[in-house]
Amino acid sequence: MTLLVTFLPNMNQTDPLIWRLSDSLSFEPQRLSEYIPETDDDRIVAIVGAEAARTMWFTLPDLAARQAEGVAKVRVLEQSLGAVHVVARHVDGDEVVTGTIDPTILETGLDMLKARGLDPDVIIPFGLLLPSDPEHVLRAELDGNIVLRGNQFTIPDEPAFRKMFVGDAPILDMESTALHQALQVASVNPALNFREGAFAKREPRVIATPNQRKWIFLLSGFCIVATLLLGVATYAKYSLATSAENERALAAAQRINPAISDIMQAEAQLSSSLQQKGLAEGRFTPLSAGLWRAVQTSPNVSVRELRFARDGILSVVLSAPDAGSINKVLIAIQRDGFRVTATSRQDSTGATLVDLTMRMP
């Protein structure tokens, strides 16, 4: 695993150093402004200087870990003078460690890192990288930042804080090897991580693998082609059905007037004839539409004759091989609400004929 380590930039330190660490080596650091991303960078840790992050410890017995963390956060917020981003973690026993930081500092630092292609997995206070020992205070230095870690405190290495927190306790310097190991541990299991809540890292969502996307593309293309073919087939089906009905209607019209050559001419002459007789074309249209709709329900039924009288009655002769097919048509016509009369007979070929009259309801 390759680990990137840097300090969270701020207005006073806009170009911190970056260390690229492997399991056994520490590469020569470079400035943030010189950083070039590499594909083998696995984890990124950003350190917050002791002057920007405040850490506090609470002892909360008889509480579950999550409850203790919640109570600790509430207590920290009650003691804060302004808006802060607070995180907490339950440690051994009854103790909970908390960390607070100005959200503006955190947001600004993250924006400066992201501008260079860095999105930290862990943002940890500098002092919490150091182990705690009740017998002495540890001191660590990195990129000009110095921190002191004692029993339940982390402070900048300044005389006023030394006098207040350290006193006469011995101070030991932390070796670089130990700090290196602490960074490796913190990248996987940090004592605190400011990347929680509103500042949690948003992992990119992988909707599909390249192979899955390939199959999705192929299936989508197949569905589009199948839909187009279905549309063409449906259009052809209805077009052929319309042509067949037009031919049947034209044949019926030519029995009356052999001079009619196409269906458009037949419709025009029918409309003209209705107007001359003082009949509304609209009365013929719904009757004939209802008739053709019913005839389509039984493919064995055909229309031999069709007449429309001045009184608005549509007279029809239906033909079929059997009476059952014609009965199906009659039921469909009556279901649509038309008033009908029907008389059954047979012709010389043995086909069943029905003399049908239809009128509007």
N, C-alpha and C positions, 0 to 999 in steps of 0.2 A: 504494500500500500504506500502511495506517495501522499504526503500531507503538506498542505500549504498553511503557513502561519504568518499572521500580520497583526498589527495593532489597528483597532477601529479608528479611522481617520477623524480628525476634528479640525476646527478652525486654527488651532495652534500647531497641529501636526498633520498637514495635508498630504505628505508624501512619505509614509512610513516604510520601513524595510519589509521585505517578504522573504521568508525562509521556505525552501522546498526540502522537506525531510523524507527520507526513506526509512525502512526498518533499521538500517545500520549506518546510514550516512547522513550528513548535514551538508547540503550544497551551499555554495557561496551566495549570500543574500543579495538581493537587488531591490531597487526602489520601486514603489508602486507604479510610478510613471513609466518605468522600463519593463513592466511585467508583460509577458506574452503567454497566453494560455497554452497548456499542453494537454494532450488527450489522456495521459496517465495520471492526472491530478484527481485523486479519489475523494479526499476530504479537505475542507477548508475551515480553519479555526481563526476567529478574530478575537483579539484580547482587548479588554477595556482597561485602561489605566486606573490605578487606585484613586486618582483625584476625581474621576468621572463616575465611578460606581461605588455605592455604599452597601456594605454587607452587615447583617445583623443576625444574631442567634437567639432563638427562643426555646425554652423548655416547657413542653406541653404534655404532661403525663395523662394517661387514661383516654387518649384520643387515637382514633385510627389515623393512618398516615395521611390520607386525603383530607380528612377533617382538620388535622393539625396544620397542614399546609394552608388551608383556607383561613383558619383563625390567625395564623401568622401574617398572612397578606393583609387582613383587615387591620391588625395592630400596626403594621408598617404604614398603611395608608392614613391611619388616624394620627400618626406622628409626623407625617410629611407636611411640609409647608406649601407645596404646590403640586401640580400634576406630575406623577411619576409612573414609570412602567416597572411593575414589581413581579418578581418570580420567587418561588419558594420550593424547597425540597426537603423531605424528611430524611434525616440521617440516622445513625445508630442510636438506639435508646429512645429517649423522649425529645430529642433535639430536632429543631427545624432551622435550616439556614435560609436566609432571604437575601435578595439582591435588588437594588433599585437603581434606576438611571433616568435621567431626563429624556422623555421620548423624542424631543427635538434633536438631542445629540445622537441618539440611536438612529433616527430616521436619516439625518444628514450623513452619518458615517456609512450607513448601508447604501445610500445613493452614490456616494463617492466610490465605494468598492464596486458596485454594479456597473458604474460607468467604465471600469477597467475590465469588465467581464468576470468579476468575482461575486459570488452569492454564498456567504458563509453558511455552513451547516451548524456551527456552534459559535456563540458569542459569550465569552466567559470573563468574569472579573479576574484581573491578573493575580490577585492575592489567593484566589481559590485554586490556582495551579500548584501552590505549595502545600505540603502536608502540615498538619498541626501537631505541636509537641508542647506539653505543659511545662517542660523544664527549660526550654530556650525559645528564642525568636529566630525565625528564618528570614534571610534577606536574599532577594533575587534581583538581577538587573538584566534588562533586555531592551535594546534600541534606545538607550538613554532613560528608560522608565525603571524606577526602583520601587520595590514594594517590600513591606515588612509583614510577616504572617506570624501571629501569636495565637494563644489559646482564645478562640472566639473573637478575633479581630483581624482585620487587614487594613493597613494604613500606608499612606505615602511616607517615604523615608525623609522626614523633616524634623528638625529639633523640637518643635512644639509638640508634635505627636509622639516623638520618642519619650519626652519627659512625661507626657500624660498617660501613655499606654505601656511603654516598655520598662521605664524605670531602670533598675540595676540588673535586669535579666540579661543573660549573655545573648549575643547576636551571632549567628553562624551564617556564612554565605553558602548558598545552594550551588552545587557544581552544575556545569553545563550538561553533563551526561544525565544527571537526575532530572533537570528541567526538560531535557529532550524526552525522556521517558514519560514525564508528567503530561507533556503535550500529546503524546501518542495515546495515553489513557483518556485524556480529556476529550479527544476527538471522537471517542466511542461512548464514553460514560462520563460526561462532565458533571462536576459538583453542582453547577448551576448553568442554565442556558437561557440567555435573554431572548432566544428565538421561540417565544411562546405567545399565545394570544394574538393580538393584532400584528405582531412582528414574526409570526410563525412562517417558516419557509414554505413557499408554495411549490410543491413538486409538480413537474409537468405531467399531464395525463397522457398515457400512451393508450390511445383508443384501439389501435390495431397494429400488429406487427407488419413488416413489409410483405410477407407472404400472404397474410390475411387481407391486406389492402389490395393485393393483386387479385385474389379470388373475389373480393367485393366488387372490384372494377369489372371483372369478367361477368359475374352474375348480373350486375347492373346493366351491362351492355346487352346480355341475353334477354333480360326482362324488357328493355326498350325495344329490341328487335321483335320479340314475341308480341308486344303490345301493338306495334305497327302492323305486323302481319295479321293479328286478330282484327284490327280496324279495317284493313283492306278486305279481309275475308267477309266481314260483316257488311261492308259497303257493297261488295259484289253480290252477296246473298240478297240484300234488299233491292239492289238494282235489277237483278234478274227477276225477282218476284214482281217488281213494279212493271217491268217489261212484259211479263207474262199476263198480268192483269190488264195492261193496256191493249195487248193483242186480243184478248177475249172481249174487252169492251168495244174495240174497233170492229171485230167480227160481228158483234150484235148490232152495232150502228150501221154496218154495210148491208145487213138484211133489210133495213128500213130504207136506206139510200145508198145504192151501190156506187155512187159518185164520190163518196167520202174516201179519201186516200190516207189520212193519218189521224191519230187520236186528238191532236190539237184542233183539226178541222171539225171533228165530231163534237168536241166540247163547245166550239164556237156556234155550230149550228143548233146544238141543244139549247144553249143560252138564248140564241135569237128566237128560237121557237117558243120557249117559255115566256119571253117578253111579249111576243106577238099575241099569245093567248092570255096575257095579263096575269101570269103566275109568277110568283117570286122564285128566283133560282135557289134561294136558300132553303126552300122546302124540299126540293129534289136532292140537294147536297147531303143533308143529314140522313135522309132515307137511304140513298145509295151508299153512303159511307157505312151506315149500320148494316146494310145487306152484305157488302164486301168484307166487312170485319167478321161477320158471322160465317160467311162462306169459307174464310181462311182457316176456321177451326176444324174443317173437315176437308181434307185434300181430294176426296172422292166425289165431291159435289161440284157441279158446274151450272152456269146460268145459260139457259138456252134462249130465252126471250126476256126483254125488259121494256116496259112501256110506262109512261108517266102521263096520267090523265089530268084534265082541267080541274077536277075536283080535288087534286092533291094526293091521289092514290097511286102508289107505285105497284104495277102488276108485274109479276115475275114468274117464269117457269123454271123450276129447279130440276136437275136430273142427277141421278145417282144409281149405282148398281144395286143398292139395298136401301130399305126404308130407314134403317138405323142411322145412316150417315145424314140423311135429310132431317131426321128428328133432332140430331145434334145441332144443326144449323137453326132450326126453328126455336129450340130452347135458348140459343144464344141471342136471337133477335128479340124474343120476348123478355129476356133478362135485361136488355138495354131499354126496355120500356115502350117499344113500338107496339101499336095495335095491329094484329095480323089475323087473316083468315087463310086457311090452307085446305086444298082438296087434293087427295092422292089419286093417281091413276097409273096405268102402265102403257108403254108404247109397244110397237110391233116387235121390237128387239128384246123385250122383257125388262127393260130398264124402268126404274121407278121414277115417275114424274110427279111433281107437286105444283099445282096452280096456286101461287101465293100472292096475296095483296097486303101491302104495308101502308100504314098511314101514321102521321105524327100523333103523339099521345094527346 
